[in-house]
Amino acid sequence: MPMYLKRDTIRLLEASVESISLAVAALGLPRRYESREPASENSIAIGLAGVSAELAMSAIIVQAKGEQALRFPSNFYKTGSHIVDDFRLLITSQIPK
């Protein structure tokens, strides 16, 4: 019997795909104004790509451990760095789910 994706996993994966799609679209749009700082020209697209990666990692964590794994015991949501740390632990665990 195949293992199906959880509804929350699908929601997070779809949000990840949408944000990377927005990042690609932002890169293709003409600039409305000239930036004072050239290093910040693609900052919006880079931020959306980072959000997309975080959402994809969250989806994998939710599929393996459940929705509650994205929250602290105090019921606050984990930050991006905590998601990355949890993802690393999940990937490097001896017996992955």
Secondary structure, 3 states (H helix, E strand, C coil): CCCCCCHHHHHHHHHHHHHHHHHHHHHHCCCCCCCCCHHHCCHHHHHHHHHHHHHHHHHHHHHHHCHHHHECCCCCECCHHHHHHHHHHHHHCCCCC
